[in-house]
Structures are given as C-alpha cells and as structure tokens.
Amino acid sequence: MSTGTLILAAGRSRRMGDPKALLGYRGRTILEHQVTLYSLFGPVWVAVNAELAPEVQLLGIPAPVFVMENPAPGLFSTVRPCLVRLCGQVERLFVSPVDCVLPDGAVPAMMLTSPGVAPVLAPVHGGKRGHPVLLSAEAMTGVAEALDGARFDEVLEGLGIADFPVPEPRILLNINTPDDYTRFLAADAVAQERS
C-alpha cells in the first residue's frame, strides 16, 4: 500500500520570529529532519507560505514544495489545496505540522500496522491526540471536497477517527515560542544521552 507524507511548514511565526521549519535540530533544520524521517515511508511533500518558499527551496530538500499563496488562517486552508493535488497519488497520507518533531520513525511505523478500519488514524498519548494523523484515500477525498472555511479537526471528526495509543509524548509537541523551542532542545538532549 502506497503511503506518503504532507509536512506543513507554513511560514514565519509571530511569536517565534524565525520560521519553525528552519530552526536547528540535531545538526540540520527541523524541516530537513522531518523530510528525512518521513521519506522512510514513501514520498514527501512540503507546504509553505510564499514568503518562506525561497528559503525552503535553498535547502535543496528532496521533496516537492507546494507554495501556498495567501492562505487563510488555520490549518485547513493549507491542507485542503494540497490534498486536492495529492488525491489519487497515494493510498494513505501522513499529515504533520513541521513543529511536531519526532526523534525517529517509530510512531509512523506503528501506525502503519493498524488494520485501517477508520478513514483517519490519530496517535494518542495520555488521552490526547497528536500528530501525525494518517488519512486513507477516502479521508483525503473527504478533506479535499469539504466546504471552504471548515476546521480541519472537525472535518476529520466527521469522516471518522480511530485513536491509536502510542508511548511517545512528542506526538503532542507544538513549538510556538522561543521558550518552547529551548525546552524541546533540552529534553531532546536528555533523551539522546539516555539512548
């Protein structure tokens, strides 16, 4: 079964100052790490705002870059146009924001073992849903055909979500501030020392 990944790299964060995708992580950018990780499972596409596209393209990542011209606020306005382009190219698709940084491919690999009874599979840790979400071809079409202005999470709920418990707390990660980033790097350094 063909699986791909859509990484939502977006643009500049007002609270971060710098684009999250271009922040450093283990000797490269977060985006480069994400593309390498998800390439283990199939083709990868990256969605960025027009303002960030030149910087992302300079990285030379081995993934097509979808440039989003003037997207409306919210995740749905980025995801939907990408899925319109990707429908029919893969049977399953991981969707993840760039700042949900997993250390390795363990969580996606576990999710791919699910029997796939629901259109959407969401990893859960401590009773909370995180990323990446795994969409079936049916769910990709459902999102692509949803009405303008919808919320991504509400569209997914309407399609049907199965929760998939995982032991990795970083599925809940969301780097929104410089303090979040500092804490993330410190926790990652501790985790690397333990392994």
C-alpha positions as CSV (number, residue, x, y, z in Angstrom):
1,M,0.0,0.0,0.0
2,S,1.5,3.3,-1.1
3,T,2.0,5.8,1.8
4,G,3.1,9.5,1.5
5,T,3.5,12.4,3.9
6,L,2.5,16.1,3.8
7,I,4.6,18.3,6.0
8,L,3.0,21.6,6.9
9,A,6.0,24.0,7.2
10,A,3.8,27.2,6.8
11,G,5.7,30.5,7.3
12,R,7.0,32.8,9.9
13,S,5.6,32.6,13.4
14,R,4.9,35.9,15.1
15,R,5.8,34.6,18.5
16,M,8.9,32.7,17.3
17,G,10.3,35.4,14.9
18,D,12.0,32.7,12.8
19,P,10.3,30.1,10.7
20,K,9.9,26.9,12.7
21,A,10.9,24.9,9.7
22,L,14.3,26.5,9.6
23,L,15.1,26.1,13.3
24,G,18.1,23.9,14.1
25,Y,17.7,20.3,15.2
26,R,20.5,17.7,15.5
27,G,22.8,19.5,13.1
28,R,20.3,20.4,10.4
29,T,16.9,22.2,10.2
30,I,13.7,20.8,11.6
31,L,12.3,20.6,8.1
32,E,15.3,18.6,6.8
33,H,14.9,16.2,9.8
34,Q,11.2,15.8,9.0
35,V,11.7,15.1,5.3
36,T,14.4,12.5,6.1
37,L,12.2,10.8,8.7
38,Y,9.1,10.6,6.6
39,S,11.0,9.6,3.5
40,L,11.3,6.2,5.1
41,F,7.6,5.6,4.4
42,G,7.2,7.0,0.9
43,P,7.1,10.3,-1.0
44,V,7.1,13.5,1.0
45,W,5.5,16.9,0.0
46,V,6.1,20.2,1.9
47,A,3.5,23.0,2.1
48,V,4.9,26.5,2.7
49,N,3.7,30.1,2.5
50,A,5.0,32.1,-0.4
51,E,7.2,34.2,1.9
52,L,9.1,31.2,3.2
53,A,9.3,29.3,-0.1
54,P,12.7,30.8,-1.3
55,E,14.4,29.9,2.0
56,V,13.0,26.3,1.9
57,Q,14.0,25.9,-1.8
58,L,17.6,26.9,-0.9
59,L,17.8,23.9,1.4
60,G,17.6,21.6,-1.6
61,I,15.4,19.1,0.2
62,P,14.4,16.1,-1.9
63,A,10.7,16.8,-1.8
64,P,8.3,18.8,-3.9
65,V,7.3,22.1,-2.3
66,F,3.7,23.3,-2.5
67,V,3.7,27.1,-2.3
68,M,0.6,28.4,-0.7
69,E,-0.3,31.9,-2.0
70,N,-2.2,34.0,0.6
71,P,-3.7,31.1,2.6
72,A,-6.5,32.0,5.1
73,P,-5.7,31.5,8.8
74,G,-6.0,27.9,10.0
75,L,-4.7,24.5,9.2
76,F,-7.5,23.6,6.8
77,S,-6.6,26.4,4.3
78,T,-3.1,24.8,3.9
79,V,-4.1,21.2,4.0
80,R,-7.1,21.2,1.6
81,P,-5.4,22.6,-1.5
82,C,-2.6,20.2,-1.1
83,L,-4.9,17.2,-0.8
84,V,-6.8,18.4,-3.9
85,R,-3.4,18.0,-5.7
86,L,-2.4,14.7,-4.0
87,C,-5.7,12.7,-4.3
88,G,-5.0,9.6,-6.3
89,Q,-1.2,9.7,-5.8
90,V,-1.1,7.7,-2.6
91,E,-3.4,5.3,-0.8
92,R,-2.6,6.7,2.7
93,L,-1.1,10.0,3.7
94,F,0.5,11.2,7.0
95,V,-0.2,14.9,7.7
96,S,2.0,16.6,10.2
97,P,2.9,20.2,11.2
98,V,6.7,20.7,10.9
99,D,7.0,21.5,14.6
100,C,5.7,18.1,15.8
101,V,9.2,16.7,15.7
102,L,9.6,13.0,16.3
103,P,13.1,11.7,17.0
104,D,12.6,8.7,14.7
105,G,10.1,6.8,12.6
106,A,8.8,4.6,15.4
107,V,5.4,6.2,15.7
108,P,4.6,6.3,12.0
109,A,5.8,2.7,11.6
110,M,3.5,1.6,14.5
111,M,0.6,3.5,12.9
112,L,1.1,1.7,9.6
113,T,0.5,-1.7,11.4
114,S,-3.1,-0.6,12.2
115,P,-5.7,-2.7,10.4
116,G,-7.1,0.6,9.0
117,V,-10.8,0.3,9.9
118,A,-11.3,4.1,10.1
119,P,-10.7,6.7,7.5
120,V,-8.4,8.7,9.8
121,L,-5.9,7.3,12.4
122,A,-4.7,9.7,15.1
123,P,-1.9,8.9,17.6
124,V,-2.9,9.3,21.2
125,H,-0.7,9.8,24.3
126,G,-2.0,10.4,27.8
127,G,-5.5,10.7,26.4
128,K,-4.6,13.5,24.0
129,R,-4.5,13.3,20.2
130,G,-1.3,14.4,18.4
131,H,0.5,14.1,15.1
132,P,1.0,12.8,12.5
133,V,-2.6,11.9,11.5
134,L,-2.8,9.2,8.9
135,L,-5.5,9.7,6.2
136,S,-6.9,7.0,4.0
137,A,-7.6,7.7,0.3
138,E,-11.3,8.2,1.4
139,A,-10.4,10.7,4.0
140,M,-8.1,12.6,1.6
141,T,-11.0,12.9,-0.8
142,G,-13.3,14.0,2.0
143,V,-11.0,16.8,3.1
144,A,-10.4,17.9,-0.5
145,E,-14.2,18.1,-1.0
146,A,-15.0,19.8,2.3
147,L,-16.6,23.3,2.3
148,D,-14.5,26.4,2.4
149,G,-13.9,27.8,5.9
150,A,-14.2,24.4,7.6
151,R,-11.9,23.4,10.5
152,F,-9.5,20.5,9.8
153,D,-10.2,18.7,13.1
154,E,-14.0,19.0,12.6
155,V,-13.7,17.6,9.0
156,L,-11.7,14.7,10.3
157,E,-14.2,14.0,13.1
158,G,-16.9,13.9,10.5
159,L,-15.0,11.4,8.4
160,G,-14.3,9.1,11.4
161,I,-11.2,8.9,13.5
162,A,-9.7,5.9,15.3
163,D,-7.4,6.6,18.2
164,F,-4.0,4.8,18.2
165,P,-2.3,4.8,21.6
166,V,1.5,5.4,21.4
167,P,4.2,5.6,24.1
168,E,5.8,8.7,22.6
169,P,4.8,12.0,24.3
170,R,6.4,14.1,21.5
171,I,3.3,13.5,19.3
172,L,1.8,16.3,21.3
173,L,4.7,18.7,20.7
174,N,3.9,22.2,19.4
175,I,6.8,24.7,19.3
176,N,5.1,28.1,19.5
177,T,7.5,30.3,21.5
178,P,11.3,30.6,22.0
179,D,10.8,29.0,25.4
180,D,9.0,26.0,23.9
181,Y,12.0,25.6,21.5
182,T,14.5,25.9,24.3
183,R,12.6,23.3,26.4
184,F,12.3,21.0,23.4
185,L,16.1,21.0,22.7
186,A,16.9,20.4,26.3
187,A,14.5,17.5,26.6
188,D,15.8,16.1,23.3
189,A,19.4,16.3,24.6
190,V,18.5,14.4,27.7
191,A,16.7,11.7,25.7
192,Q,19.7,11.3,23.4
193,E,22.0,10.8,26.4
194,R,19.7,8.1,27.8
195,S,19.7,6.1,24.5
